[in-house]
Amino acid sequence: MKLASLLWLNIVKPDEKMRAQSILPALPILGAHGARILQSNDDGWAELYIRSLNTALNDAGHDVVLSAPAENKSGSGSTDQEPSPRTSPCEYNSCPANSGPIGTNATNMRLNWVNSFPVTSVRYGIDTIAPPFWNGQAPELVVSGPNVGSNLFLAVPFSGTVGVAVYASHEAGIPALAFSGASDGNLAFDTNPVPARSTVYAQLATQLTNAVLDSGAPYLPPDVFLNVNFPKVEGDCTDPSKFKWVLSRINPGVFSDRDVETCGTDRLPTETSVIDAGGCQISVSVGDSTDKTTAPAEKQAVVLQKLGSLLTCVS
């Protein structure tokens, strides 16, 4: 039997501690900007951050399918390897041992795991898992994360969260967003009560996702992903309305061509400097999917035009 066919056989029973989840309707009613969104990450399919975002995206009217690693695969970059059968339970006992190479949640078949790396999980999501929910159509957008911990500058090439977005945008030609949050500490999908950091990151990620979609297709230039880093959720930065979005670059631009002109300069702040500046500022870097560095000025300009009403200058 082909591996793709095994997907529908490996329906895993949720752990006894799992809270009941509503089964999504087969034909969801989408909002004004409802879109087909594929989710993935590198912290694993049962990590709280990705599940909080899944709820927020669905609540916003999107048609969402999740395909992520069976366990934490942080730091695996763009590694891609065919999945193998599990011999132990998935992270947080979210699937039983000996449950095959890929599987799905018993009460919500739009939540899926792949026993391999983040890039493999998004590849399976694009090619195998998601299309049956969308009458064979591809995702309109891939959303990766939020990662548990920041992905800034030197961490970017090694990030599985970024690897997912790079694969989607470069190999599959699907626009992609990679979200990461500085408030770290891994949490299970059934953590109760849900801490503010998970809810706030989900709300912020949904806000930017909606802004990208509302800007109209094509949502991003070819071979571009957005690397978005949230500061810690603490102190004054616990209300989503207090956060500010700043266009940034991944790597320092000492020897680079000039950036798009904005905020009175043609050199964007680095994403690290935006986060270090405090003030609830979020860095939004326009990444080049061919090498995981900063995209050129002409592609930055497209993003600036699309998201200009949301963006502000670093302070």
NORPE-V381683 format. One record per pair of residues at least 4 apart in sequence whose ideal C-beta (glycine too) atoms are under 7 Angstrom apart, sorted by the first residue. I is the first residue (numbers start at 1). GAP is how many residues later the second one is. D is the distance in Angstrom with one decimal. If there is no record, write none. Layout:
i = (I | I)
gap = (GAP | GAP)
d = (D | D)
This chain:
i = (1 | 1 | 3 | 4 | 6 | 6 | 6 | 6 | 7 | 7 | 7 | 7 | 10 | 10 | 10 | 10 | 10 | 11 | 11 | 11 | 12 | 12 | 12 | 12 | 12 | 12 | 12 | 13 | 14 | 14 | 14 | 14 | 15 | 15 | 17 | 18 | 19 | 20 | 21 | 21 | 23 | 23 | 24 | 24 | 24 | 24 | 28 | 30 | 30 | 30 | 30 | 31 | 31 | 33 | 33 | 33 | 34 | 34 | 34 | 35 | 35 | 35 | 35 | 35 | 36 | 36 | 36 | 36 | 36 | 37 | 37 | 37 | 37 | 37 | 37 | 37 | 37 | 38 | 38 | 38 | 38 | 38 | 38 | 38 | 38 | 39 | 39 | 39 | 39 | 39 | 39 | 39 | 40 | 40 | 40 | 40 | 40 | 40 | 40 | 40 | 40 | 41 | 41 | 41 | 41 | 41 | 41 | 41 | 41 | 42 | 42 | 42 | 42 | 42 | 42 | 42 | 42 | 42 | 43 | 43 | 43 | 43 | 43 | 43 | 43 | 43 | 44 | 44 | 44 | 44 | 44 | 44 | 45 | 45 | 45 | 45 | 45 | 45 | 45 | 45 | 46 | 46 | 46 | 46 | 46 | 46 | 47 | 47 | 47 | 48 | 48 | 48 | 48 | 48 | 48 | 48 | 49 | 49 | 49 | 49 | 49 | 49 | 49 | 50 | 50 | 50 | 51 | 51 | 52 | 52 | 52 | 52 | 52 | 53 | 53 | 53 | 53 | 53 | 54 | 54 | 54 | 55 | 55 | 56 | 56 | 56 | 56 | 57 | 57 | 57 | 57 | 58 | 58 | 60 | 60 | 63 | 64 | 65 | 65 | 65 | 65 | 65 | 66 | 66 | 66 | 67 | 67 | 67 | 67 | 67 | 67 | 67 | 67 | 68 | 68 | 69 | 69 | 69 | 69 | 69 | 69 | 69 | 70 | 70 | 70 | 70 | 70 | 70 | 70 | 71 | 71 | 72 | 72 | 73 | 73 | 73 | 74 | 75 | 75 | 76 | 76 | 76 | 76 | 77 | 77 | 77 | 77 | 77 | 78 | 78 | 78 | 78 | 79 | 79 | 80 | 80 | 80 | 80 | 81 | 81 | 81 | 82 | 83 | 83 | 83 | 83 | 83 | 83 | 84 | 84 | 85 | 85 | 86 | 86 | 86 | 86 | 86 | 86 | 86 | 87 | 87 | 88 | 89 | 89 | 89 | 89 | 90 | 90 | 90 | 92 | 92 | 94 | 95 | 95 | 95 | 99 | 101 | 102 | 102 | 102 | 102 | 102 | 103 | 103 | 104 | 104 | 104 | 105 | 105 | 110 | 112 | 114 | 114 | 114 | 116 | 116 | 117 | 118 | 118 | 118 | 118 | 119 | 119 | 119 | 119 | 120 | 121 | 122 | 122 | 122 | 122 | 122 | 123 | 123 | 124 | 124 | 125 | 125 | 126 | 126 | 126 | 126 | 126 | 130 | 130 | 131 | 131 | 138 | 139 | 141 | 141 | 141 | 141 | 142 | 142 | 142 | 142 | 142 | 143 | 143 | 144 | 144 | 144 | 144 | 144 | 144 | 144 | 145 | 145 | 145 | 145 | 146 | 146 | 146 | 146 | 146 | 147 | 147 | 147 | 147 | 147 | 147 | 148 | 148 | 148 | 149 | 149 | 150 | 150 | 150 | 150 | 151 | 151 | 151 | 151 | 151 | 151 | 151 | 151 | 151 | 152 | 152 | 152 | 152 | 153 | 153 | 153 | 153 | 153 | 155 | 156 | 156 | 156 | 156 | 157 | 159 | 160 | 161 | 161 | 162 | 162 | 162 | 162 | 163 | 164 | 164 | 165 | 165 | 165 | 165 | 165 | 166 | 166 | 166 | 166 | 167 | 167 | 168 | 168 | 168 | 169 | 169 | 169 | 169 | 169 | 169 | 169 | 170 | 170 | 170 | 175 | 175 | 176 | 177 | 177 | 177 | 177 | 177 | 177 | 178 | 178 | 178 | 178 | 179 | 179 | 180 | 180 | 181 | 181 | 181 | 182 | 182 | 182 | 182 | 183 | 183 | 183 | 187 | 187 | 194 | 194 | 196 | 196 | 196 | 197 | 197 | 198 | 199 | 200 | 200 | 200 | 200 | 201 | 201 | 202 | 203 | 203 | 204 | 204 | 204 | 204 | 204 | 205 | 206 | 207 | 208 | 208 | 209 | 210 | 211 | 211 | 211 | 212 | 213 | 215 | 215 | 215 | 220 | 220 | 221 | 221 | 223 | 223 | 223 | 224 | 224 | 224 | 224 | 224 | 225 | 225 | 226 | 226 | 226 | 226 | 227 | 227 | 227 | 227 | 228 | 228 | 228 | 229 | 229 | 229 | 229 | 230 | 231 | 231 | 231 | 231 | 231 | 232 | 233 | 233 | 234 | 236 | 236 | 237 | 237 | 237 | 242 | 243 | 243 | 244 | 244 | 244 | 244 | 244 | 245 | 245 | 245 | 245 | 245 | 246 | 246 | 246 | 246 | 246 | 246 | 246 | 246 | 246 | 247 | 247 | 247 | 247 | 247 | 248 | 248 | 248 | 248 | 248 | 248 | 248 | 248 | 249 | 249 | 249 | 249 | 249 | 249 | 249 | 250 | 250 | 250 | 250 | 250 | 251 | 251 | 252 | 253 | 253 | 256 | 257 | 257 | 258 | 258 | 258 | 259 | 259 | 259 | 259 | 259 | 260 | 260 | 260 | 260 | 261 | 261 | 262 | 263 | 269 | 269 | 269 | 271 | 271 | 271 | 272 | 273 | 274 | 274 | 274 | 275 | 277 | 277 | 277 | 279 | 281 | 285 | 286 | 286 | 286 | 286 | 286 | 287 | 287 | 287 | 288 | 288 | 288 | 288 | 295 | 295 | 297 | 299 | 300 | 301 | 302 | 303 | 304 | 304 | 307)
gap = (4 | 5 | 98 | 124 | 4 | 94 | 95 | 96 | 95 | 97 | 121 | 122 | 89 | 90 | 92 | 93 | 94 | 92 | 93 | 95 | 83 | 84 | 87 | 91 | 92 | 93 | 94 | 93 | 4 | 91 | 92 | 93 | 78 | 79 | 173 | 172 | 171 | 87 | 86 | 87 | 84 | 85 | 4 | 34 | 84 | 86 | 35 | 4 | 31 | 32 | 33 | 29 | 30 | 177 | 180 | 181 | 27 | 28 | 29 | 27 | 28 | 105 | 106 | 178 | 27 | 98 | 101 | 103 | 104 | 20 | 25 | 26 | 27 | 102 | 103 | 104 | 106 | 27 | 29 | 84 | 87 | 88 | 92 | 101 | 104 | 11 | 14 | 15 | 25 | 27 | 29 | 104 | 27 | 28 | 78 | 81 | 82 | 85 | 102 | 104 | 124 | 6 | 9 | 27 | 77 | 103 | 104 | 106 | 120 | 27 | 31 | 32 | 34 | 76 | 105 | 117 | 118 | 119 | 4 | 6 | 7 | 29 | 31 | 104 | 105 | 143 | 24 | 25 | 26 | 27 | 28 | 47 | 21 | 23 | 24 | 25 | 49 | 66 | 67 | 68 | 44 | 45 | 46 | 48 | 142 | 143 | 101 | 139 | 142 | 4 | 139 | 140 | 141 | 143 | 146 | 150 | 4 | 96 | 97 | 99 | 132 | 149 | 152 | 4 | 16 | 18 | 4 | 138 | 4 | 142 | 146 | 147 | 150 | 4 | 93 | 149 | 152 | 153 | 4 | 10 | 12 | 4 | 147 | 4 | 146 | 147 | 150 | 5 | 7 | 149 | 152 | 4 | 6 | 146 | 150 | 71 | 46 | 45 | 60 | 64 | 65 | 68 | 44 | 45 | 46 | 45 | 47 | 54 | 55 | 57 | 58 | 62 | 63 | 45 | 53 | 4 | 44 | 45 | 47 | 48 | 49 | 52 | 16 | 20 | 21 | 25 | 43 | 44 | 45 | 19 | 20 | 19 | 114 | 44 | 45 | 87 | 86 | 83 | 85 | 41 | 42 | 84 | 87 | 80 | 81 | 82 | 83 | 86 | 41 | 85 | 88 | 89 | 38 | 40 | 37 | 39 | 40 | 43 | 35 | 36 | 39 | 34 | 18 | 19 | 31 | 32 | 33 | 37 | 17 | 31 | 15 | 16 | 4 | 9 | 11 | 12 | 13 | 14 | 29 | 10 | 11 | 9 | 4 | 6 | 7 | 8 | 4 | 5 | 23 | 96 | 97 | 95 | 4 | 8 | 18 | 4 | 14 | 10 | 11 | 12 | 13 | 22 | 9 | 10 | 5 | 7 | 8 | 4 | 6 | 23 | 17 | 6 | 7 | 10 | 4 | 5 | 43 | 4 | 42 | 45 | 46 | 4 | 44 | 45 | 48 | 4 | 4 | 4 | 20 | 42 | 45 | 46 | 4 | 44 | 4 | 5 | 4 | 5 | 4 | 12 | 13 | 46 | 48 | 4 | 9 | 5 | 6 | 36 | 35 | 33 | 34 | 72 | 78 | 22 | 23 | 26 | 32 | 34 | 34 | 66 | 17 | 20 | 21 | 32 | 33 | 34 | 35 | 16 | 33 | 34 | 35 | 33 | 34 | 35 | 55 | 59 | 4 | 12 | 14 | 32 | 33 | 34 | 36 | 37 | 38 | 31 | 35 | 30 | 32 | 79 | 125 | 4 | 5 | 8 | 10 | 11 | 27 | 29 | 76 | 78 | 77 | 119 | 120 | 123 | 97 | 98 | 117 | 118 | 119 | 4 | 6 | 71 | 94 | 136 | 135 | 4 | 4 | 17 | 19 | 4 | 16 | 65 | 130 | 4 | 4 | 14 | 4 | 11 | 12 | 13 | 60 | 4 | 59 | 123 | 126 | 4 | 5 | 4 | 6 | 8 | 5 | 6 | 7 | 54 | 55 | 56 | 120 | 53 | 119 | 120 | 44 | 45 | 49 | 31 | 32 | 35 | 48 | 49 | 51 | 47 | 48 | 49 | 50 | 26 | 49 | 49 | 50 | 16 | 20 | 49 | 48 | 49 | 50 | 93 | 14 | 49 | 50 | 4 | 11 | 4 | 5 | 4 | 37 | 42 | 4 | 36 | 4 | 4 | 4 | 33 | 38 | 40 | 4 | 29 | 4 | 4 | 37 | 4 | 26 | 36 | 39 | 78 | 4 | 4 | 4 | 4 | 20 | 4 | 4 | 4 | 96 | 99 | 7 | 6 | 4 | 91 | 92 | 4 | 83 | 78 | 81 | 65 | 66 | 67 | 62 | 63 | 65 | 71 | 75 | 62 | 64 | 58 | 59 | 60 | 61 | 23 | 44 | 58 | 60 | 54 | 55 | 56 | 42 | 46 | 53 | 54 | 52 | 6 | 44 | 49 | 50 | 51 | 5 | 4 | 5 | 4 | 6 | 44 | 5 | 6 | 43 | 38 | 37 | 39 | 35 | 36 | 37 | 38 | 68 | 37 | 39 | 65 | 66 | 67 | 23 | 28 | 35 | 36 | 37 | 38 | 65 | 66 | 68 | 15 | 21 | 37 | 57 | 64 | 20 | 21 | 22 | 23 | 26 | 35 | 36 | 37 | 4 | 10 | 19 | 21 | 22 | 36 | 45 | 21 | 35 | 37 | 43 | 44 | 42 | 43 | 18 | 6 | 14 | 38 | 39 | 40 | 8 | 9 | 39 | 7 | 8 | 9 | 38 | 41 | 37 | 40 | 41 | 44 | 4 | 5 | 42 | 50 | 4 | 5 | 45 | 4 | 12 | 14 | 4 | 4 | 7 | 9 | 40 | 8 | 4 | 37 | 38 | 36 | 33 | 9 | 8 | 9 | 13 | 14 | 17 | 5 | 7 | 8 | 4 | 5 | 6 | 7 | 4 | 5 | 4 | 4 | 4 | 4 | 4 | 4 | 4 | 7 | 4)
d = (5.1 | 6.3 | 6.2 | 4.7 | 5.8 | 5.6 | 6.6 | 6.4 | 5.2 | 6.8 | 6.4 | 6.3 | 5.6 | 3.9 | 6.1 | 3.8 | 6.9 | 6.8 | 5.4 | 5.4 | 4.0 | 6.2 | 5.4 | 4.6 | 6.9 | 6.8 | 6.1 | 5.0 | 3.7 | 6.4 | 5.6 | 6.3 | 4.6 | 6.1 | 5.7 | 5.5 | 5.5 | 7.0 | 5.0 | 5.1 | 6.0 | 5.9 | 6.3 | 6.9 | 6.2 | 5.7 | 5.6 | 2.4 | 4.8 | 6.8 | 6.2 | 6.2 | 2.7 | 5.6 | 4.5 | 5.1 | 4.3 | 5.4 | 6.3 | 5.4 | 6.9 | 4.5 | 5.7 | 5.2 | 5.0 | 5.2 | 6.3 | 5.1 | 4.7 | 5.9 | 5.0 | 6.9 | 4.9 | 6.3 | 7.0 | 5.1 | 5.6 | 5.5 | 6.4 | 6.8 | 4.9 | 6.4 | 5.3 | 3.9 | 5.0 | 6.2 | 6.9 | 6.0 | 6.1 | 4.3 | 6.9 | 5.3 | 5.7 | 4.8 | 6.1 | 5.3 | 4.3 | 6.2 | 7.0 | 5.4 | 4.6 | 6.5 | 4.7 | 5.1 | 6.7 | 5.9 | 5.3 | 6.6 | 5.9 | 6.7 | 5.1 | 5.0 | 6.3 | 4.2 | 6.6 | 6.8 | 2.8 | 4.9 | 4.0 | 6.8 | 7.0 | 5.3 | 6.1 | 6.5 | 5.1 | 6.5 | 6.3 | 5.4 | 6.7 | 5.1 | 4.8 | 4.5 | 6.5 | 3.9 | 6.5 | 6.5 | 7.0 | 6.7 | 7.0 | 4.3 | 6.4 | 5.2 | 4.7 | 3.7 | 6.3 | 4.5 | 6.7 | 6.4 | 6.9 | 6.0 | 4.0 | 6.3 | 5.7 | 5.2 | 6.9 | 5.1 | 6.6 | 6.9 | 4.6 | 6.0 | 6.9 | 5.5 | 6.2 | 6.3 | 6.8 | 6.2 | 6.7 | 4.6 | 6.5 | 6.4 | 4.3 | 6.0 | 4.0 | 6.1 | 6.3 | 4.4 | 5.4 | 7.0 | 6.4 | 6.0 | 5.7 | 6.1 | 6.9 | 6.4 | 4.1 | 6.0 | 4.4 | 4.6 | 4.9 | 5.8 | 6.8 | 6.4 | 5.4 | 5.3 | 6.3 | 6.9 | 6.5 | 4.9 | 6.6 | 6.4 | 4.2 | 5.5 | 6.3 | 4.9 | 6.1 | 4.8 | 6.2 | 5.1 | 6.4 | 5.9 | 2.9 | 4.8 | 6.8 | 6.4 | 5.1 | 4.5 | 6.9 | 6.2 | 6.6 | 6.5 | 5.7 | 5.1 | 6.2 | 4.4 | 6.9 | 6.6 | 4.2 | 6.6 | 4.5 | 6.0 | 4.4 | 6.0 | 7.0 | 5.3 | 5.6 | 5.4 | 6.0 | 5.3 | 6.7 | 4.8 | 6.2 | 4.5 | 6.9 | 6.3 | 5.0 | 6.8 | 6.4 | 5.0 | 5.4 | 4.2 | 6.3 | 6.6 | 4.6 | 6.4 | 6.2 | 4.4 | 5.1 | 6.6 | 5.4 | 5.9 | 6.0 | 6.8 | 3.8 | 5.7 | 5.2 | 4.5 | 4.0 | 6.2 | 5.7 | 6.0 | 5.4 | 5.2 | 6.8 | 7.0 | 6.5 | 6.7 | 5.4 | 6.7 | 5.0 | 6.1 | 6.3 | 5.1 | 4.8 | 6.1 | 5.8 | 5.2 | 4.5 | 3.7 | 5.8 | 4.0 | 6.5 | 6.7 | 5.0 | 5.5 | 6.2 | 5.3 | 5.1 | 6.9 | 6.7 | 5.0 | 6.6 | 6.5 | 7.0 | 5.5 | 4.9 | 6.6 | 4.7 | 6.7 | 4.0 | 6.6 | 5.1 | 5.8 | 3.9 | 5.0 | 3.7 | 6.4 | 6.7 | 6.6 | 3.7 | 5.5 | 4.9 | 6.2 | 5.0 | 6.2 | 4.7 | 6.3 | 6.3 | 6.3 | 6.4 | 4.6 | 5.8 | 6.0 | 6.0 | 6.5 | 5.0 | 5.6 | 4.8 | 5.2 | 6.5 | 6.5 | 6.3 | 5.3 | 7.0 | 6.3 | 6.0 | 5.0 | 6.6 | 6.5 | 5.6 | 6.9 | 5.6 | 6.7 | 6.4 | 6.8 | 6.5 | 3.8 | 5.3 | 4.1 | 5.3 | 6.0 | 4.9 | 4.0 | 4.8 | 6.5 | 6.8 | 4.6 | 6.8 | 4.7 | 5.9 | 3.8 | 5.7 | 4.2 | 6.1 | 4.8 | 4.6 | 5.9 | 5.7 | 6.9 | 4.1 | 6.8 | 3.8 | 6.8 | 5.2 | 6.9 | 5.4 | 6.6 | 4.2 | 5.3 | 4.8 | 5.3 | 6.7 | 5.0 | 5.8 | 4.3 | 5.8 | 5.8 | 7.0 | 4.2 | 6.7 | 6.5 | 5.9 | 5.3 | 4.8 | 6.6 | 6.1 | 6.0 | 6.7 | 6.7 | 5.3 | 5.7 | 5.3 | 6.4 | 5.7 | 5.3 | 5.1 | 6.3 | 6.6 | 5.1 | 6.0 | 6.0 | 4.9 | 6.2 | 6.4 | 6.3 | 6.4 | 6.9 | 6.1 | 3.8 | 6.5 | 3.9 | 4.0 | 5.6 | 6.0 | 4.9 | 6.2 | 5.0 | 6.7 | 5.1 | 4.6 | 4.0 | 6.5 | 6.2 | 4.5 | 6.2 | 6.2 | 4.6 | 4.4 | 5.6 | 3.8 | 6.3 | 4.3 | 4.0 | 4.6 | 6.8 | 6.4 | 6.8 | 6.9 | 4.9 | 6.3 | 6.0 | 6.8 | 5.2 | 6.6 | 4.7 | 4.9 | 5.1 | 6.9 | 6.7 | 4.6 | 4.4 | 6.3 | 5.3 | 4.5 | 6.6 | 4.0 | 4.7 | 4.9 | 4.6 | 6.9 | 5.4 | 5.8 | 5.6 | 5.6 | 5.5 | 6.2 | 4.0 | 6.4 | 6.4 | 6.3 | 4.8 | 6.6 | 5.6 | 6.1 | 5.6 | 6.3 | 6.4 | 4.6 | 6.8 | 6.1 | 5.6 | 6.0 | 6.9 | 6.1 | 6.2 | 6.5 | 6.4 | 6.3 | 6.4 | 5.9 | 6.6 | 5.8 | 5.2 | 5.2 | 6.4 | 6.6 | 3.7 | 6.8 | 4.7 | 6.9 | 4.5 | 5.0 | 6.6 | 4.3 | 5.6 | 6.0 | 6.6 | 6.3 | 5.3 | 5.3 | 4.7 | 5.5 | 5.9 | 6.9 | 6.5 | 6.7 | 6.0 | 6.8 | 4.3 | 4.8 | 6.5 | 7.0 | 5.4 | 5.6 | 5.8 | 6.8 | 4.7 | 5.5 | 6.0 | 5.5 | 6.2 | 6.5 | 6.9 | 6.7 | 5.9 | 5.7 | 6.9 | 6.2 | 6.4 | 6.2 | 6.7 | 4.1 | 4.9 | 4.6 | 5.6 | 6.9 | 6.1 | 5.1 | 6.7 | 4.9 | 5.1 | 5.6 | 5.2 | 5.2 | 6.4 | 6.7 | 4.8 | 5.2 | 6.6 | 5.8 | 6.6 | 6.7 | 6.3 | 4.8 | 6.3 | 5.9 | 5.5 | 6.1 | 5.2 | 5.5 | 5.3 | 6.2 | 4.3 | 5.0 | 4.2 | 6.2 | 4.8 | 5.9 | 6.3 | 4.4 | 5.7 | 6.9 | 5.7 | 4.2 | 6.0 | 4.7 | 5.9 | 5.8 | 4.8 | 5.3 | 5.7 | 5.6 | 6.5 | 5.6 | 6.8 | 6.5 | 6.5 | 4.3 | 6.7 | 6.2 | 5.6 | 5.6 | 4.4 | 5.4 | 5.8 | 4.7 | 4.0 | 4.5 | 5.5 | 7.0 | 4.5 | 5.8 | 3.8 | 4.8 | 5.4 | 4.7 | 6.6 | 3.6 | 4.9 | 6.0 | 6.2 | 5.2 | 3.9 | 5.5 | 5.9 | 5.8 | 6.0 | 6.8 | 5.7 | 6.4 | 6.6 | 6.7 | 4.4 | 5.9 | 4.7 | 5.0 | 6.4 | 6.9 | 6.1 | 7.0 | 5.3 | 6.4 | 4.4 | 4.1 | 6.0 | 6.2 | 6.9 | 6.1 | 6.3 | 6.4 | 5.9 | 5.6 | 7.0 | 5.5)
